[in-house]
């Protein structure tokens, strides 16, 4: 089974007092690259979150967005009495020294820095992590299902294109002997035209024909192409993390097609070679989206 790197998933978990929502988005990337958008309460859990993601996804650029809503969360307020006492003492001393009213109102004191301290209260870390882990796994499972479905669609397209390539290689293979004969006949005609009335040794001509046949023989290239096609189809059946292997095979197929095009100076063969190269390029683009 082939798996795409493109996917999306959501998950939610609640315990009645806190609710955690997770969104997972993934696109293609050479490695597993994870980016976070986390609430402050989960900043120290990045390593744990990465571990959960690695257990589900092998490759791709993954963006995680985690939201937190809690009825437990709120603000706790305390008064720094020591700071108030220091402010009050110093203000009265200043007023006395400068002949001012020594009375200081409570309203004025609480406005001074660090007198009133407000803190955010948050759910317990262990309870919160249980919700995060549950919703994260839900989102990752949904993302994986989408990646699998995308992989099926890609596999269908890859298989169809590979069948086109296989048929094209078969056509070139059938044409190869005819093309070889045409090249030999063309050589004889050119020699005859250039030689004119001069007698040409049949032995020398035979040698040139052998050299021409060797330079234009595409048997090895066709054999390797068929081997690459078989390996490509086999890798798709195996599934798993096959993107790099398939990319390498397509690079080799493109190279063999180019060699055939340079050897076979036949218009029809070259047209088939162009098709081969076009299909391998399209396949290479598609394969980049696979794990």
Buried (B, 14 or more C-beta within 10 A) or exposed (E): EBBBBBBBBBBBBBBEEBBBBBBBBBBBEEEBEBEBEBBEBBEEBEEEBBEBBEEBBEBBBBBBBBBBEBEBBEEEEEEBEEBBEEBBEEBBEEBEEEEEEEEBEEEEBEEBEEBBEEEEEBBEEEEBBBBBBBBBBBBBBBBBEBBBEBBEEBBEEBBEBBEBBBEBBEBBBEBBEEBBEEBBEEBBEEBEEEEEEEEEEEEEBEEBBEEBEEEBBBEEBBEBBBBBBEBBBEBBEEBEEBBEBBBEBBEBBBBBBBBBBEBBEBEEBBEBBEBBBBBBEBBBEBBBBBB
